[in-house]
Amino acid sequence: MRAVAVLTAAGNGTRLGAEGPKALVSLGGVPLVVRAARALVDSGAVEHLVVTAPADALVAVREALACAEPAIGADVVAGGISRQASVAAGLERVAALPQAHPGLVVLVHDAARPGVPGEVVRRVVAAVGSGHGAVVPGLPVTDTIKQVDPDGHGAARVLGTPQRRALRSVQTPQGFTLDVLRRAHAAGAALATDEATAATDDAALVEALGLDVWVVEGHEDAMKITTARDLAIAEVLLARASTRPTGDRR
């Protein structure tokens, strides 16, 4: 089974300290959006790619994908005011594709996670294809997590300590049937107009419908690049990976 993927790349890169779109920030000499797109395409599980980009960077993102070696084919559409709005814009394009049908597997992936291994992409697609309408990759949480009073200033009061064994740190790509994802976005559309209220991931919109979301194993290489420190770590990991002997998958 193969999927259609929406790759969100409309972020402005403010927290990263970038002067331009986050998608075009270089990681090892290659833009983040190109690395993330390549990861999806090379997984062998994606048959069509839709990329959301800032409205003023559509041409630049198209050129970056076209100039990749080899070139990456994709529909590039303008994103929205929030991540949720950007996914909705990409989803509208997916729904217009000739192969669109309710059971079509749709992946939503962040360009900020350029190192996701193909095995994770295939694992998510397979899980949706097996009958799970919403699937996310995740990793067990290793830190102790405290729930605090969100209204606290300075020192926040602890409300509780969730058991780590019941927690997962969620990654992308997240996978859904087209029908489930469209219903979830339609129901939560009012939230998308402001980053303060917008869903931080699509699975949360599905959960709000009362539908089950399933977790499959993620991978530490699918780390999210948000800050300059994250980018520096990704550069080190990339350099280390390039020195491994061929076939070494540790």
C-alpha positions as CSV (number, residue, x, y, z in Angstrom):
1,M,0.0,0.0,0.0
2,R,1.2,3.5,-0.8
3,A,0.1,6.9,0.5
4,V,-0.2,10.5,-0.4
5,A,1.8,12.8,1.9
6,V,1.3,16.4,3.0
7,L,4.6,17.9,4.0
8,T,4.2,21.0,6.1
9,A,7.0,23.5,5.3
10,A,5.3,26.9,5.9
11,G,7.0,27.8,9.1
12,N,8.8,31.2,9.4
13,G,11.8,29.9,11.3
14,T,11.7,32.5,14.0
15,R,12.6,30.1,16.8
16,L,15.4,28.7,14.7
17,G,16.8,32.2,14.2
18,A,16.5,31.9,10.4
19,E,16.3,35.0,8.2
20,G,14.0,33.3,5.7
21,P,11.6,30.4,5.6
22,K,12.5,27.5,7.9
23,A,12.0,25.0,5.0
24,L,15.0,26.5,3.2
25,V,17.4,26.4,6.1
26,S,20.4,24.2,5.2
27,L,21.2,21.0,6.9
28,G,24.5,19.6,5.6
29,G,24.2,21.8,2.5
30,V,20.6,20.6,1.7
31,P,17.4,22.5,2.6
32,L,15.3,20.9,5.3
33,V,12.3,20.6,3.0
34,V,14.4,18.7,0.4
35,R,15.7,16.3,3.1
36,A,12.2,15.7,4.5
37,A,10.7,15.2,1.0
38,R,13.5,12.8,0.1
39,A,12.9,10.8,3.2
40,L,9.2,10.3,2.3
41,V,9.9,9.6,-1.3
42,D,12.8,7.2,-0.7
43,S,10.6,5.2,1.8
44,G,8.9,3.7,-1.2
45,A,5.5,4.2,0.6
46,V,4.6,7.6,-0.9
47,E,3.1,7.9,-4.4
48,H,2.3,11.6,-4.4
49,L,3.6,14.6,-2.4
50,V,1.9,17.9,-1.5
51,V,4.1,20.5,0.1
52,T,2.8,23.6,2.0
53,A,5.1,26.6,1.9
54,P,4.9,30.3,2.8
55,A,3.0,32.2,0.2
56,D,6.0,34.4,-0.6
57,A,8.3,31.4,-0.9
58,L,6.4,29.1,-3.3
59,V,8.8,29.6,-6.1
60,A,11.8,29.2,-3.9
61,V,10.5,25.9,-2.5
62,R,9.5,24.6,-5.9
63,E,13.0,25.4,-7.2
64,A,14.7,23.7,-4.2
65,L,12.7,20.5,-4.9
66,A,13.2,20.6,-8.7
67,C,17.0,21.2,-8.2
68,A,17.4,18.3,-5.9
69,E,19.5,15.3,-7.1
70,P,17.4,13.6,-8.3
71,A,14.6,16.1,-8.7
72,I,11.6,15.6,-6.4
73,G,8.1,16.0,-7.9
74,A,5.5,17.7,-5.7
75,D,2.5,20.0,-5.7
76,V,3.6,23.1,-3.8
77,V,0.7,25.1,-2.2
78,A,0.5,28.1,0.0
79,G,0.2,27.3,3.7
80,G,-1.9,29.2,6.3
81,I,-1.6,31.2,9.4
82,S,-1.1,28.1,11.6
83,R,0.2,24.6,11.1
84,Q,-3.3,23.3,11.3
85,A,-4.4,25.8,8.5
86,S,-1.4,24.7,6.4
87,V,-2.4,21.0,6.7
88,A,-5.9,21.9,5.7
89,A,-4.6,23.7,2.6
90,G,-2.6,20.6,1.7
91,L,-5.5,18.4,2.4
92,E,-7.7,20.3,0.0
93,R,-5.2,19.6,-2.7
94,V,-5.1,15.9,-1.8
95,A,-8.9,15.7,-2.0
96,A,-8.8,17.0,-5.5
97,L,-6.3,14.3,-6.8
98,P,-7.7,11.7,-9.2
99,Q,-6.8,8.9,-6.8
100,A,-8.6,10.4,-3.8
101,H,-11.1,8.2,-2.1
102,P,-12.3,7.9,1.5
103,G,-9.9,5.1,2.4
104,L,-6.8,6.7,0.8
105,V,-3.8,6.7,3.2
106,V,-2.7,10.3,3.9
107,L,0.5,11.1,5.8
108,V,1.1,14.5,7.4
109,H,4.8,15.1,8.0
110,D,6.8,18.1,9.2
111,A,9.8,19.4,7.2
112,A,11.3,20.1,10.6
113,R,11.8,16.3,11.0
114,P,14.1,15.7,8.0
115,G,15.8,12.6,9.3
116,V,12.8,10.3,9.7
117,P,13.8,6.8,8.6
118,G,11.9,5.0,5.8
119,E,11.0,2.2,8.1
120,V,8.9,4.6,10.2
121,V,7.1,5.9,7.2
122,R,6.3,2.4,6.0
123,R,5.3,1.3,9.5
124,V,2.7,4.1,9.7
125,V,1.3,3.5,6.3
126,A,1.0,-0.3,7.0
127,A,-0.8,0.4,10.2
128,V,-3.4,2.7,8.5
129,G,-3.7,0.2,5.7
130,S,-4.5,-2.6,8.2
131,G,-7.6,-0.8,9.4
132,H,-6.5,1.8,11.9
133,G,-7.9,5.2,10.8
134,A,-5.3,7.3,12.7
135,V,-1.8,6.3,13.5
136,V,1.2,8.2,15.0
137,P,4.8,7.2,15.6
138,G,6.1,7.7,19.1
139,L,8.8,6.9,21.6
140,P,8.6,6.1,25.3
141,V,9.2,9.2,27.5
142,T,12.4,8.9,29.5
143,D,12.1,12.1,31.6
144,T,9.8,12.4,34.6
145,I,6.9,14.6,33.5
146,K,5.1,17.0,35.9
147,Q,1.7,18.4,35.1
148,V,1.6,22.0,36.4
149,D,-0.9,24.8,36.9
150,P,-0.9,26.6,33.5
151,D,-1.8,29.9,35.3
152,G,1.3,29.8,37.5
153,H,3.8,32.6,37.3
154,G,7.5,31.9,38.1
155,A,7.3,28.8,40.2
156,A,4.4,26.7,38.9
157,R,2.4,24.5,41.2
158,V,2.6,20.8,40.4
159,L,-0.8,19.1,39.9
160,G,0.4,15.6,39.3
161,T,3.1,13.2,38.0
162,P,1.8,10.9,35.1
163,Q,3.3,7.4,34.9
164,R,6.0,7.4,32.3
165,R,5.1,3.9,31.0
166,A,1.8,5.4,29.8
167,L,3.4,8.3,27.9
168,R,4.8,8.6,24.4
169,S,6.6,11.4,22.7
170,V,4.8,11.8,19.4
171,Q,6.5,12.3,16.0
172,T,5.6,12.5,12.4
173,P,4.6,11.4,9.8
174,Q,1.2,10.8,11.2
175,G,-1.1,8.7,9.1
176,F,-4.9,8.7,8.5
177,T,-7.5,7.7,6.0
178,L,-8.6,10.6,3.9
179,D,-12.1,10.4,5.3
180,V,-11.0,10.5,9.0
181,L,-8.6,13.4,8.4
182,R,-11.1,15.5,6.5
183,R,-13.7,15.0,9.1
184,A,-11.3,16.0,11.9
185,H,-10.2,19.1,10.1
186,A,-13.7,20.1,9.3
187,A,-14.8,19.7,12.9
188,G,-11.8,21.7,14.2
189,A,-11.6,24.4,11.5
190,A,-12.4,27.2,13.9
191,L,-9.3,26.5,15.9
192,A,-6.9,27.0,12.9
193,T,-7.2,30.8,12.7
194,D,-4.9,31.4,15.6
195,E,-1.6,29.7,16.6
196,A,-2.7,30.0,20.2
197,T,-5.8,27.7,19.6
198,A,-4.6,25.6,16.6
199,A,-4.0,21.9,17.1
200,T,-0.3,21.1,17.4
201,D,-0.8,17.8,15.6
202,D,-3.5,16.3,13.5
203,A,-4.1,13.4,15.8
204,A,-5.5,15.8,18.4
205,L,-8.2,16.8,16.0
206,V,-9.1,13.1,15.5
207,E,-9.1,12.5,19.3
208,A,-11.6,15.4,19.6
209,L,-14.0,13.5,17.3
210,G,-13.9,10.6,19.9
211,L,-12.1,8.3,17.5
212,D,-9.2,6.1,18.4
213,V,-5.6,7.0,17.6
214,W,-3.0,4.3,17.6
215,V,0.8,4.6,18.3
216,V,3.5,2.6,16.5
217,E,7.2,2.7,17.1
218,G,9.0,5.9,16.1
219,H,12.7,6.5,15.9
220,E,15.2,8.9,17.5
221,D,16.4,10.1,14.1
222,A,13.0,11.7,13.5
223,M,13.9,14.4,16.0
224,K,12.3,17.8,15.4
225,I,14.5,20.8,14.5
226,T,13.0,23.9,16.3
227,T,16.0,25.8,17.6
228,A,19.5,26.6,16.6
229,R,20.7,24.0,19.1
230,D,18.5,21.3,17.5
231,L,20.1,22.2,14.1
232,A,23.6,22.0,15.5
233,I,22.8,18.5,16.9
234,A,21.3,17.4,13.6
235,E,24.5,18.6,11.8
236,V,26.6,16.4,14.2
237,L,24.4,13.4,13.7
238,L,24.4,13.8,10.0
239,A,28.2,14.0,9.9
240,R,28.5,11.0,12.1
241,A,26.1,9.0,9.9
242,S,28.2,9.9,6.8
243,T,31.3,8.2,8.3
244,R,29.6,4.9,9.1
245,P,30.5,1.9,6.9
246,T,28.0,1.0,4.2
247,G,25.3,-1.2,5.7
248,D,25.9,0.0,9.3
249,R,22.4,0.9,10.5
250,R,23.1,1.4,14.2
